[in-house]
Amino acid sequence: MENIIEKMQKAGVMFGYSKTRRHPSTTPYIGGSKSRTDLFDLAKIKEKLENAKKFVTNVASEGGYILFVGTKPECRQIVESAAKSLVLPYVSIRWIGGTLTNWAEIKKRIERFKELTKLKESGEIESKYTKKERALFDREIARLESNFGGIVDMEKKPAALFIVDTKEEITAVREAKSLKIPIVSLSNSDCDLKEVDYPIPGNDAATSSIRLIVDEITEAFKEGHAKVKTEG
């Protein structure tokens, strides 16, 4: 059976960006370079990954939930699939400003989405409105689902965020930090690791790398959740 170092090597987790794109905070985790590309030290990644997993397991064991965030095309499906498997909220299309810091307003939009979805499923929209009006409703439902579909069941502030690429998701990072919500992340060499409570330095651009780290975080959450069931 492969150990985690071998799995990370096979998945290309060690590949960063070019040295010219390197954020100073990632320098301690760079072990070398190849063809002008920074290479992360896999032993150091393993250490940070284990720290992150312990935190995630602890959150789950205390009954908390984590909001998964990853909107880049490379990670969108992976993040969404993982969150759904854990019955956790996610943002995989676009982070809407205020998702955390203006929750009261976001909640209103979610309620609107629920209301329209219920009307459509009941057949009321089809029976009471014109073709043009139905088309307008359909467009609104599609827009609301795209923006809020992954957080429709989120009733309270998450215990933590798991983010793929904190540079890409800087708005989510800032909102979480303003509310003192811990952040776990997979962050490449162009990211500011000081913004993150539990950073996992590594390749956040390749699907193989993203999938491996997301799977590790997913399993850590399952482990903690199992403790809740056992104790319950």
VMD Tcl script that draws the C-alpha trace (Angstrom):
set ca {
  {0.00 0.00 0.00}
  {1.32 3.43 -0.94}
  {2.09 5.85 1.86}
  {0.94 9.45 1.70}
  {4.31 10.73 0.44}
  {4.15 8.32 -2.51}
  {0.54 9.27 -3.21}
  {1.39 12.97 -3.19}
  {4.35 12.41 -5.49}
  {2.22 10.46 -7.96}
  {-0.50 13.15 -7.85}
  {2.00 15.96 -8.42}
  {1.21 17.75 -5.17}
  {4.79 19.04 -4.98}
  {4.57 21.20 -8.12}
  {4.31 24.91 -7.41}
  {4.51 27.82 -9.82}
  {7.59 29.60 -11.15}
  {9.86 31.27 -8.62}
  {8.81 34.70 -9.93}
  {5.24 34.02 -8.72}
  {6.28 32.74 -5.30}
  {4.75 34.38 -2.25}
  {7.38 34.80 0.50}
  {5.23 32.92 3.02}
  {5.64 29.70 1.02}
  {9.46 29.82 0.92}
  {9.96 27.61 4.03}
  {8.06 24.82 2.26}
  {9.98 24.93 -1.03}
  {12.48 22.09 -1.31}
  {13.97 22.86 -4.72}
  {13.10 23.64 -8.31}
  {12.85 21.97 -11.70}
  {12.78 23.83 -15.01}
  {12.26 27.09 -13.06}
  {9.24 25.61 -11.28}
  {9.19 25.60 -7.48}
  {8.94 22.17 -5.89}
  {7.40 21.81 -2.45}
  {9.07 19.59 0.14}
  {6.70 16.62 0.43}
  {7.75 15.86 4.01}
  {6.73 19.38 5.03}
  {3.46 19.10 3.11}
  {2.73 15.86 4.94}
  {3.24 17.59 8.29}
  {0.88 20.44 7.39}
  {-1.66 17.99 5.95}
  {-1.68 15.98 9.17}
  {-2.21 19.16 11.22}
  {-5.12 20.15 9.00}
  {-6.68 16.70 9.18}
  {-6.50 16.66 12.98}
  {-8.30 19.98 13.09}
  {-10.99 18.82 10.63}
  {-11.54 15.59 12.57}
  {-11.91 17.59 15.77}
  {-14.45 19.96 14.19}
  {-16.54 17.02 13.00}
  {-16.28 15.19 16.34}
  {-17.72 18.26 18.06}
  {-20.68 18.33 15.69}
  {-19.45 21.30 13.68}
  {-19.64 21.61 9.94}
  {-17.25 22.90 7.30}
  {-18.06 25.01 4.26}
  {-16.17 23.75 1.19}
  {-15.07 26.44 -1.28}
  {-13.50 25.96 -4.71}
  {-14.74 27.77 -7.80}
  {-11.95 27.19 -10.33}
  {-12.89 24.83 -13.18}
  {-10.11 22.46 -12.10}
  {-11.61 21.89 -8.67}
  {-15.29 22.74 -8.99}
  {-16.62 19.21 -9.47}
  {-14.22 17.69 -6.94}
  {-15.19 20.15 -4.21}
  {-18.91 19.84 -4.90}
  {-18.82 16.04 -4.96}
  {-16.86 15.83 -1.70}
  {-19.17 18.24 0.12}
  {-22.26 16.40 -1.08}
  {-20.82 13.07 0.09}
  {-20.51 14.56 3.58}
  {-23.83 16.44 3.41}
  {-21.92 19.70 3.87}
  {-22.48 23.10 2.24}
  {-20.29 24.22 -0.63}
  {-19.58 27.08 -3.02}
  {-18.35 25.80 -6.38}
  {-19.52 28.36 -8.95}
  {-18.92 31.83 -7.55}
  {-18.45 33.28 -4.09}
  {-21.12 35.91 -3.58}
  {-19.82 38.83 -1.54}
  {-21.44 38.83 1.89}
  {-22.06 35.08 1.97}
  {-20.69 35.11 5.52}
  {-20.58 38.78 6.50}
  {-24.06 39.70 5.22}
  {-25.80 36.43 5.99}
  {-29.19 38.04 6.72}
  {-29.43 39.32 3.13}
  {-28.06 36.09 1.65}
  {-30.65 34.15 3.67}
  {-33.42 36.19 2.02}
  {-32.16 35.19 -1.42}
  {-32.04 31.55 -0.34}
  {-35.63 31.75 0.91}
  {-36.64 33.24 -2.43}
  {-34.97 30.32 -4.19}
  {-36.80 27.82 -1.97}
  {-40.10 29.59 -2.57}
  {-39.74 29.59 -6.36}
  {-38.54 25.99 -6.42}
  {-41.58 24.92 -4.40}
  {-43.92 26.79 -6.75}
  {-42.34 25.20 -9.80}
  {-42.42 21.69 -8.36}
  {-46.08 22.10 -7.38}
  {-47.00 23.07 -10.93}
  {-48.33 26.45 -9.83}
  {-45.98 28.43 -12.08}
  {-46.97 26.32 -15.07}
  {-50.70 26.72 -14.45}
  {-50.93 30.37 -13.39}
  {-48.41 32.26 -15.50}
  {-47.85 33.04 -19.15}
  {-45.05 31.51 -21.20}
  {-43.04 34.74 -20.94}
  {-43.52 34.92 -17.17}
  {-42.55 31.25 -16.79}
  {-39.34 31.91 -18.71}
  {-38.52 34.78 -16.32}
  {-39.14 32.53 -13.32}
  {-36.94 29.81 -14.82}
  {-34.08 32.25 -15.35}
  {-34.38 33.54 -11.79}
  {-34.43 30.01 -10.38}
  {-31.36 29.07 -12.44}
  {-29.48 32.17 -11.27}
  {-30.38 31.62 -7.62}
  {-29.45 27.94 -7.82}
  {-26.08 28.83 -9.35}
  {-25.38 31.37 -6.62}
  {-26.84 29.65 -3.58}
  {-27.64 26.02 -4.42}
  {-24.72 24.67 -2.41}
  {-25.58 26.61 0.76}
  {-29.36 26.30 0.67}
  {-29.38 24.22 3.88}
  {-26.77 26.29 5.71}
  {-28.55 27.60 8.80}
  {-25.69 29.02 10.83}
  {-22.08 30.14 10.68}
  {-19.75 27.27 9.72}
  {-17.15 26.06 12.20}
  {-14.50 26.34 9.48}
  {-13.89 26.78 5.76}
  {-11.94 24.42 3.51}
  {-10.69 26.37 0.49}
  {-8.89 25.29 -2.66}
  {-6.67 28.20 -3.79}
  {-6.88 31.02 -1.27}
  {-5.58 33.56 -3.79}
  {-8.50 32.79 -6.10}
  {-10.96 32.82 -3.18}
  {-9.58 35.91 -1.43}
  {-13.06 37.34 -0.74}
  {-14.06 34.17 1.11}
  {-10.77 34.31 3.04}
  {-11.35 37.91 4.11}
  {-14.93 37.27 5.18}
  {-13.92 34.22 7.23}
  {-11.08 36.11 8.89}
  {-13.34 39.05 9.75}
  {-15.65 36.63 11.58}
  {-12.74 34.66 13.10}
  {-13.75 31.48 11.28}
  {-10.74 29.12 10.93}
  {-9.57 28.31 7.41}
  {-8.10 25.07 6.08}
  {-6.69 25.33 2.58}
  {-4.81 23.78 -0.28}
  {-2.67 26.73 -1.37}
  {-0.06 26.93 -4.11}
  {3.21 28.85 -4.05}
  {1.52 32.11 -5.11}
  {-0.73 32.20 -2.02}
  {-0.23 34.00 1.28}
  {-0.13 31.16 3.80}
  {-0.22 33.63 6.69}
  {-3.87 34.27 5.84}
  {-4.71 30.66 6.67}
  {-4.97 28.85 10.01}
  {-4.25 25.38 8.62}
  {-2.57 25.75 5.22}
  {-1.59 22.74 3.13}
  {1.08 24.03 0.73}
  {0.75 22.25 -2.59}
  {-0.42 22.14 -6.16}
  {-3.89 23.67 -6.35}
  {-3.98 23.68 -10.16}
  {-3.85 19.98 -11.11}
  {-6.99 17.89 -10.63}
  {-4.97 14.89 -9.42}
  {-3.41 16.94 -6.62}
  {-6.69 18.63 -5.70}
  {-8.54 15.31 -5.61}
  {-5.97 13.69 -3.33}
  {-5.99 16.52 -0.78}
  {-9.77 16.89 -0.89}
  {-10.09 13.14 -0.34}
  {-7.77 13.35 2.67}
  {-9.83 16.17 4.20}
  {-13.03 14.27 3.43}
  {-11.79 11.16 5.23}
  {-10.68 13.26 8.20}
  {-14.18 14.71 8.50}
  {-15.75 11.25 8.24}
  {-13.49 10.04 11.04}
  {-14.62 12.82 13.33}
  {-18.27 12.41 12.38}
  {-18.07 8.70 13.18}
  {-16.99 9.59 16.72}
  {-20.16 11.65 17.17}
  {-22.30 8.69 16.08}
  {-20.40 6.29 18.36}
  {-20.67 8.54 21.38}
  {-24.29 9.31 20.59}
}
mol new
graphics top color blue
foreach p $ca { graphics top sphere $p radius 0.5 }
foreach p [lrange $ca 0 end-1] q [lrange $ca 1 end] { graphics top cylinder $p $q radius 0.2 }
display resetview
